[in-house]
Amino acid sequence: MTDAAVRLEGVSCKIGKFQLGPLDLVAPRGSVTALVGPNGAGKTTTLDLIMGMGRPDHGRIRVLGLDQPQEEAPIKSKVAYVSPDLDFLAWGKVGRAIDFVSGFYPDWDRDRCAWLMDQFGIGRDERIAGLSFGARIKLSLVMALARRDAELLLLDEPTVGLDAAARRLLFSEILRFVAREDRAVLISSHQLTDLERLADRLIILDRGRIIASGAMDELLRRYVTVDATVRADGLVPEPMGVRLLERDGDRARLLVDRHAADPEAMAASGIRPLAEAPVTLDELVVALTSDVEA
């Protein structure tokens, strides 16, 4: 058994004017990996390629030790997928959709499905067309979480439209799922505060490229915000490992990468640190993906 639930090597894909990659990423088994970034960064495209919905122009995708797309069928038998784009309207009622989908999976747990429906507040006789957007997400979650033997959960914006109680239930189920070390979760979401507590690993995408990745706690320790004085005239120079977040005259707020920043180079650039503070995941993602004029 490979330790990597998902491995992308040099994967690239062009869709219209958007260029994804090349991407090299790993989502290990026994972990929750968060894929985050602004709208249009390429998160959904990446998950779609992993699931076999679309083909990369270059590179290799391996899922649970299998090659995509050559082994797409056995991959899909082991992967549970949730996306706001999934559409069950053709089946009319919730029960019909569940009966149809469950027929494809020998590992379907009917008792667990019934429990999940009760917890999420969904009835078999409800018309899918009458469900709210959040309720349709809940239906998609039920179908993913009712599988006994799935080894990978691919979750694309699974909290969209969910109320607080449903989000708590989802996060509890994610932790239950990944308690088995042969399983893994790869989740994309804008609920960064929740992901900071939930995820073990982090991948930040921006404009189709990975700009940071690693263990969540290590990345949050690696970066700090620094209040500093800078030269009052001209642009604020940005030595390696230093990124300008905002400035007002000769005062500036900077994001500093402890692994790359050189205090001597900062001093030579006219930067005089005054105080530093840790970053939250939300602050880190905004800082790394935003353009700030000096």
C-alpha positions in Angstrom: 0.0 0.0 0.0 1.4 3.4 -1.0 1.6 6.1 1.6 0.3 8.7 -0.8 -3.5 8.7 -1.4 -3.0 11.3 -4.1 0.2 12.1 -6.1 0.4 14.6 -8.9 3.7 14.8 -10.8 4.2 17.6 -13.3 0.4 17.8 -14.0 -0.7 20.7 -16.3 -3.9 21.5 -18.0 -5.0 24.4 -20.1 -8.7 25.4 -20.2 -9.4 28.4 -22.4 -7.0 31.1 -21.2 -6.5 29.4 -17.8 -3.3 27.5 -17.2 -3.2 25.0 -14.4 0.2 23.8 -13.3 2.6 22.2 -13.6 1.6 20.8 -10.3 3.5 18.5 -8.0 1.5 17.6 -4.9 1.0 14.8 -2.4 -1.9 14.0 -0.1 -0.7 11.3 2.3 -2.9 8.6 3.7 -3.9 9.1 7.3 -4.3 12.8 6.9 -6.6 15.7 6.0 -5.1 17.8 3.3 -6.6 21.3 2.6 -6.5 22.7 -0.9 -7.1 26.5 -0.6 -6.8 29.6 -2.6 -8.9 32.5 -4.1 -11.7 31.9 -6.6 -10.3 30.9 -9.9 -7.1 29.5 -8.5 -7.6 26.1 -9.9 -8.9 24.1 -6.9 -12.0 22.6 -8.6 -10.1 21.8 -11.8 -7.4 20.0 -9.8 -10.0 17.9 -7.9 -11.8 17.2 -11.2 -8.6 15.9 -12.8 -8.0 13.7 -9.7 -11.5 12.3 -10.0 -11.1 11.6 -13.8 -13.4 14.4 -15.0 -11.1 15.9 -17.6 -7.6 14.9 -18.7 -4.3 16.7 -18.1 -2.2 17.8 -21.0 0.9 16.6 -19.3 2.0 14.8 -16.1 0.9 11.8 -14.1 -1.9 11.4 -11.6 -1.9 8.5 -9.2 -4.8 7.9 -6.8 -4.6 5.2 -4.1 -1.6 3.7 -6.0 -3.6 3.5 -9.3 -3.0 5.5 -12.5 -5.6 8.0 -13.7 -7.2 7.7 -16.3 -5.9 4.2 -17.1 -7.5 2.7 -14.0 -10.4 5.1 -13.6 -13.0 2.5 -12.8 -11.2 1.0 -9.8 -10.2 4.5 -8.6 -13.9 5.6 -8.5 -14.8 2.4 -6.6 -12.5 3.6 -3.8 -13.2 7.4 -3.9 -16.2 9.2 -2.4 -16.7 12.6 -4.0 -18.7 15.7 -3.0 -19.1 18.8 -5.1 -21.7 21.6 -5.4 -21.9 20.7 -9.1 -23.3 17.2 -8.5 -26.9 17.1 -9.8 -29.4 14.6 -8.7 -32.5 16.3 -10.2 -33.1 13.5 -12.8 -34.2 11.1 -10.0 -37.0 13.3 -8.8 -37.0 12.3 -5.2 -34.2 11.8 -2.6 -35.0 8.1 -2.1 -34.8 7.3 -5.8 -31.4 9.0 -6.1 -30.1 7.1 -3.1 -31.4 3.8 -4.4 -29.8 4.4 -7.8 -26.4 5.5 -6.5 -26.2 2.8 -3.8 -26.5 0.1 -6.5 -23.1 0.9 -7.8 -21.3 0.3 -4.5 -21.2 -3.1 -2.8 -19.9 -1.4 0.4 -23.0 0.8 0.8 -24.2 0.8 4.4 -28.0 1.2 4.5 -28.2 1.7 8.2 -25.5 4.3 8.2 -27.2 6.0 5.2 -30.5 6.2 7.2 -28.6 7.6 10.2 -26.9 10.3 8.2 -30.2 11.3 6.5 -31.7 11.7 10.0 -28.7 13.7 11.3 -28.7 16.0 8.2 -32.5 16.3 8.2 -33.3 14.8 4.8 -36.3 12.6 4.0 -36.5 10.0 1.3 -39.8 11.4 0.0 -38.5 14.9 -0.5 -38.4 16.2 -4.0 -34.8 17.1 -5.0 -36.0 20.2 -6.9 -37.5 21.5 -3.7 -34.4 21.2 -1.7 -32.4 24.2 -0.7 -28.8 24.5 -2.0 -27.5 23.5 1.4 -29.8 20.5 1.5 -28.5 19.3 -1.8 -25.0 19.5 -0.4 -26.2 17.4 2.5 -27.6 14.8 0.1 -24.2 14.6 -1.6 -22.5 14.2 1.7 -24.9 11.4 2.7 -24.0 9.5 -0.5 -20.3 9.9 0.1 -20.3 9.1 3.8 -22.5 6.0 3.6 -19.7 4.1 1.9 -17.9 1.6 4.3 -14.8 0.9 2.2 -14.0 4.2 0.6 -10.3 5.1 1.1 -10.4 8.7 -0.2 -12.8 11.5 0.4 -12.6 14.3 -2.2 -14.6 17.3 -0.9 -15.0 20.4 -3.1 -16.6 23.2 -1.1 -18.6 20.7 1.1 -19.7 23.4 3.6 -21.4 25.7 1.1 -24.9 26.4 2.4 -24.5 24.3 5.5 -25.8 25.5 8.8 -23.5 25.4 11.9 -24.9 22.1 13.2 -24.4 20.4 9.8 -20.8 21.8 9.6 -20.0 20.3 13.0 -21.4 16.9 11.9 -19.4 17.0 8.7 -16.1 17.8 10.5 -16.9 15.0 13.0 -17.4 12.6 10.2 -14.2 13.7 8.5 -12.2 13.0 11.6 -14.0 9.6 12.0 -13.2 8.7 8.4 -9.5 9.6 8.6 -9.0 7.8 12.0 -8.2 4.8 9.8 -4.6 5.4 8.7 -5.2 3.8 5.2 -7.7 6.6 4.4 -7.3 10.2 3.4 -9.3 13.4 2.9 -8.5 16.1 0.3 -10.8 19.1 1.0 -11.2 22.4 -0.8 -13.1 25.1 1.1 -13.2 28.8 1.9 -14.0 28.1 5.5 -10.4 28.7 6.5 -10.9 29.0 10.2 -12.4 25.5 10.2 -9.7 24.1 8.0 -7.0 25.5 10.3 -8.3 23.3 13.1 -9.2 20.3 11.0 -6.4 19.8 8.4 -3.0 18.3 8.9 -1.5 19.5 5.6 -2.0 22.6 3.5 -1.6 23.4 -0.2 -2.2 27.0 -1.3 -3.0 27.5 -5.0 -2.9 30.8 -6.8 -3.5 31.4 -10.5 -3.0 27.7 -11.3 0.3 27.3 -9.3 1.2 26.0 -5.9 2.7 28.8 -3.9 3.1 27.1 -0.6 2.6 23.6 0.8 3.5 21.5 3.8 2.3 20.6 7.3 -0.3 23.1 8.5 1.4 23.8 11.9 4.8 24.2 10.3 3.6 26.6 7.7 1.8 28.7 10.3 5.0 28.8 12.3 7.1 29.6 9.3 5.4 32.9 8.4 4.9 35.9 10.7 3.6 39.4 10.2 6.0 42.2 11.1 5.3 45.8 11.8 8.3 47.8 10.6 9.6 51.2 9.6 10.6 51.6 6.0 12.1 54.4 3.8 9.5 57.1 3.5 10.3 57.8 -0.2 10.0 55.5 -3.1 8.9 51.9 -3.3 9.3 49.5 -0.3 12.0 47.0 -1.4 11.1 43.4 -0.9 14.1 41.3 -0.2 13.7 37.5 -0.6 11.3 36.1 2.0 9.6 39.5 2.6 6.2 40.5 1.2 4.6 43.9 1.7 1.0 43.7 3.0 0.3 47.4 3.6 2.0 50.7 4.3 1.4 54.2 5.5 4.3 56.6 5.0 7.3 55.2 6.7 5.3 52.4 8.5 4.6 49.1 6.9 3.2 45.7 7.7 5.1 42.8 6.1 4.7 39.0 5.8 8.1 37.4 6.6 9.1 33.9 5.7 11.4 32.8 8.5 13.0 30.2 6.2 14.0 32.7 3.4 14.3 36.1 5.0 17.7 37.5 5.9 17.8 40.1 8.6 20.9 41.7 7.1 19.2 42.0 3.7 16.1 43.5 5.3 18.3 46.1 7.1 20.1 46.9 3.9 16.7 47.5 2.3 15.8 50.0 5.0 13.5 47.8 6.8 13.6 48.1 10.6 11.3 45.6 12.4 9.3 46.9 15.4 7.1 43.9 16.4 6.0 40.6 15.0 2.9 38.4 15.4 1.8 34.9 14.3 -0.5 34.5 11.3 -3.8 32.7 11.0 -4.5 30.5 8.0 -6.9 33.2 6.7 -4.2 35.9 7.0 -1.6 33.7 5.4 -3.7 32.8 2.3 -4.8 36.5 1.8 -1.2 37.7 2.2 0.3 35.2 -0.2 -2.4 35.6 -2.9 -3.0 39.4 -2.8 -1.3 42.0 -4.9 -0.3 45.1 -2.8 1.0 48.3 -4.2 3.9 49.8 -2.4 
